[in-house]
């Protein structure tokens, strides 16, 4: 496999991940954080950081729109449910455990 082929495959897999997340909007960011220790916002931050590392002027809001497929405020209004007390407690426990490591 050439370097260009590897890059194209990785890019296609990333686009497929974004499509999968878009098709599963019922999966909340807090669910992703609890299970995978990342969420759509994490992807947005990574996207912006990689763009900036390559000299591109992409801010966090633009990165969020690239990841969410719409402005974050619109996604949040239409698809984000409030965290349940159980989800919030699990998230806080996970964060506390990470600090101990």
Phi, psi and omega per residue, in radians:
X1 nan 2.348 3.107
X2 -1.421 2.877 3.087
X3 -1.062 -0.708 3.133
X4 -1.132 -0.718 3.095
X5 -1.097 -0.737 3.115
X6 -1.046 -0.799 3.129
X7 -1.072 -0.766 -3.131
X8 -1.139 -0.697 3.110
X9 -1.153 -0.769 3.115
X10 -1.091 -0.728 3.123
X11 -1.123 -0.721 3.121
X12 -1.146 -0.704 3.111
X13 -1.125 -0.684 3.099
X14 -1.119 -0.771 3.102
X15 -1.087 -0.635 3.104
X16 -1.170 -0.682 3.064
X17 -1.054 -0.820 3.124
X18 -1.066 -0.710 3.107
X19 -1.124 -0.722 3.119
X20 -1.083 -0.794 3.102
X21 -1.100 -0.695 3.134
X22 -1.122 -0.632 3.134
X23 -1.390 -0.106 -3.133
X24 -2.253 0.952 -3.107
X25 -1.099 -0.339 3.108
X26 -1.202 -0.324 3.053
X27 -1.365 1.931 -3.065
X28 -1.374 2.711 3.111
X29 -1.007 -0.670 -3.126
X30 -1.150 -0.590 3.056
X31 -1.085 -0.798 3.110
X32 -1.061 -0.723 3.135
X33 -1.117 -0.710 -3.104
X34 -1.191 -0.663 -3.075
X35 -1.584 -0.775 -3.003
X36 -1.933 -0.096 -3.129
X37 1.073 0.524 2.998
X38 -2.728 2.841 3.096
X39 -2.575 -3.043 3.128
X40 -1.068 -0.629 3.110
X41 -1.155 -0.656 3.071
X42 -1.058 -0.809 3.099
X43 -1.010 -0.689 3.111
X44 -1.082 -0.766 3.128
X45 -1.124 -0.744 3.127
X46 -1.133 -0.712 3.124
X47 -1.056 -0.861 3.141
X48 -1.104 -0.745 -3.117
X49 -1.108 -0.739 -3.138
X50 -1.197 -0.657 3.079
X51 -1.108 -0.815 -3.135
X52 -1.125 -0.618 3.106
X53 -1.125 -0.385 3.119
X54 -1.755 0.240 3.059
X55 1.412 0.250 3.125
X56 -1.673 2.441 -3.099
X57 -1.599 1.413 3.110
X58 -2.068 2.036 -3.135
X59 -1.536 3.060 -3.062
X60 -1.068 -0.698 3.134
X61 -1.125 -0.738 3.101
X62 -1.147 -0.678 3.102
X63 -1.135 -0.730 3.098
X64 -1.055 -0.734 3.136
X65 -1.114 -0.646 3.093
X66 -1.133 -0.669 -3.109
X67 -1.380 -0.799 -3.086
X68 -1.396 -0.336 -3.108
X69 1.369 0.196 3.138
X70 -2.956 2.891 3.051
X71 -0.991 2.449 -3.093
X72 -0.990 -0.695 -3.129
X73 -1.047 -0.664 3.114
X74 -1.196 -0.778 3.123
X75 -1.068 -0.796 -3.123
X76 -1.059 -0.781 -3.131
X77 -1.118 -0.685 -3.033
X78 -1.597 -0.396 -2.955
X79 -2.309 -0.268 -3.058
X80 -1.628 2.121 3.072
X81 -1.625 2.644 3.063
X82 -1.092 2.536 3.075
X83 -1.141 2.440 3.061
X84 -1.311 2.801 3.063
X85 -0.984 -0.639 3.125
X86 -1.163 -0.752 3.099
X87 -1.101 -0.783 -3.129
X88 -1.089 -0.750 3.124
X89 -1.122 -0.737 3.118
X90 -1.120 -0.702 3.118
X91 -1.118 -0.804 3.136
X92 -1.103 -0.700 3.096
X93 -1.114 -0.709 3.111
X94 -1.120 -0.761 3.125
X95 -1.093 -0.730 3.135
X96 -1.131 -0.690 3.117
X97 -1.144 -0.642 3.116
X98 -1.137 -0.626 -3.138
X99 -1.180 -0.497 3.135
X100 -1.282 -0.480 -3.096
X101 -1.243 nan nan
